[in-house]
Amino acid sequence: MRTTLTIDDSLAEALKKRAFETGKTFKQVVNEAIAAGLQPTHLPPSKPFRQKTYSLGQPMPGVNLDKALQLAGELEDEEIARKMGQRK
């Protein structure tokens, strides 16, 4: 069957290079590439990823984990202040 395709320039160059290297026609290389791409892949089904969880223990007294982002911000501010105090 004859048809018209628009192929990206980089792909066309790669196909031309493959045709030159193998001594095949551009048409043959394009047909082989398309046929290879249409082959079903027979990969074994993979198991779903499961993340193991670990207990980090109980939070320190007075730490409200419902406001974890606020706590992280406060800890970061304290660390920045500590580093700035060391520069002087």
N, C-alpha and C positions, 0 to 999 in steps of 0.2 A: 504494500500500500504506500502510496506517495502522499506526503503531508509536509507542511511547513512548520518549523519550530523556531522559537527565539531562544537561543542559548546564551547564558551569561558569557562575557568575553573571557573570563578566567577559566571557565569550564571548557569553552571551545579550544583555548590554547592547550589545556591539559589533554583533551581528546586528540588534538592534532599531534601533540608530542607522543602520545601512546601509539597512534597510528604509524608515525615515523619509526618509532623504536621497534614495533612488532612487525613492520612491513605489511600491515593490513590497510585496507581503505578506511577512510574516515567513517563511511557508512557502516562498515562492519564493527568498528570500535564503538560507535554510538549504539548500535543494536545490542552488542554484548553488554555494554554498561547498563542499558535499560533492562535487559533480561536479568542481569545479576541483581539489580535493585528490586526487581519484582519477586525474587525468590523468597519463599517464606523462611523466616529465621526459626530454627529449632533450638531455642535456648530453653534449658530447664526452668520451670517456674521458680522464681525466687521466693524465699520466705519473707514475710513482712518484717521490717526492721522493728526491733523491740529495744527500747532504751531501759537499761537497768537503773533502778532508783536506789538511793542510799539515804539513810536518815542522817541529818546534820545535827541531831540533838535538839534540845530545847533552846529557845532564844534566851538571851540574857535578860535578867529582870529589868523591866522598864522599856523594853524594845517592843514596839507595836509593829508586827510584820504586815499589818493591813496598810501601812504607809511606807512600804519598802522603798519606793522611789524617793520619797522625802528623806528617809534615813540615808540612802545612798548619796543624795545631794549634800546632806549635812556632813557626812564622812569625807566626801570629796573636798568640800570647803575647808574642813579642818586640816586636811593634808596639804592643801595649797597654802594655807596660812602658815603651817609648820615649815614648809619648804622656803617660803618667803622670809620667815624669821631666821632661817639658817644663813641666808645670803648676807645679812648685815654684819 
